[in-house]
């Protein structure tokens, strides 16, 4: 009986063990679903890791290829060289003596004209004067309503300050006051002239409140090039018209050593220097011997061009070391006389060489105009060439060496 009981227990245990073995797959599945690590889970994770590795490698390879392509595509192109800026030649305009004295015929004519200055200076002339880079004239009077005329002087000139507007209509940038009329009405009138020009923003050279200002050079900068203007007079009515450290007046040109030193100092401030002179003998078409000699000394001292006024008639040209000398521009718009006048342009190049061109001009009964008639132009150029020294003037007015 006891042996049977033992057999039953043994059989029961075997049944239980067998049942337990059949339940393991179900437990493993539940464990995997529960997220616990099992052999089956490890295999699955390893498989996923392998796929991720392959994907990562593929992504890296793809990114590398794309990066390489981007780098090749976005390589900075060779920089193109910026061309050097082209220098545009600078054009300087010059004319001679002007007079706005209120009682003179030319001003009376102006006041009676319907179109003002446009009826006194031709359209072609006014257009050129306003087109140049810098325009210069000889201002041979005082802008003032003060002062009294110098006693004993035959001709004295003064103009209402409002007439400075005429200079602006002419396109004038700078005037010379180094002449024998700027002090016709005394020092007060000269000081008024400085003030009127300053307020009109028109520069002046050759005179000032003291000798430092009178001898100073006015400089304009254009494309990095400095163009300087310097003026002096060798025709001064009386000695006390000369400026001093404490007295207004003008710069004197009677001392050649002083002038050479002053021109050298002026040239230190600029690249291209114009020396504008009041000199010579009135109504003489030829310069004096000293003018020809001194003009060359001025150039040796640093002047690039020498321009003259005072004789009230035109004088000829000369070229020295490639630098132009214009001995007299004559009257520009001064009175009612009928005679040849002159308007010139200097074209300044980057290397400081320059080209001189003359525009045949004429004064006729208070009008000044560029000559259009071919026969008259030919006559003008022939006369001017005869007044000149070893130069030629072509039909367009360009001045060159007579080789």
Secondary structure, DSSP 8 states (H G I E B T S, - for coil): -HHHHHHHHHHHHHHHHHHHHHTHHHHHHHHHHHT---HHHHHHHHHHHHHHHHHHHHHHHHHHHHHHHHHHHT---------------EEEEEEEEE---TTSHHHHHHHH-TTGGGGTB-HHHHHHHHHSSEEEEEE-SEE-S-----TT-S---EE-GGGHHHHHHTT--EEE--SSSTTTTHHHHHHHHHHHHHHTT-EEESEESSHHHHT--EEEEETTEEEEEEEEES--SSGGGB-BTTB-EE-B---HHHHHHHHHHHHTT-SEEEEEEE-S-TT-SS--HHHHHHHHHHHHHT-SEEEEE-SSSB--EEEETTEEEE--B-EEE-SS--EEEEEEEEEE-TTS-EEEEEEEEEEETTEEEE---HHHHHHHHHHHHHHSBSEEE-TT-BEEE--
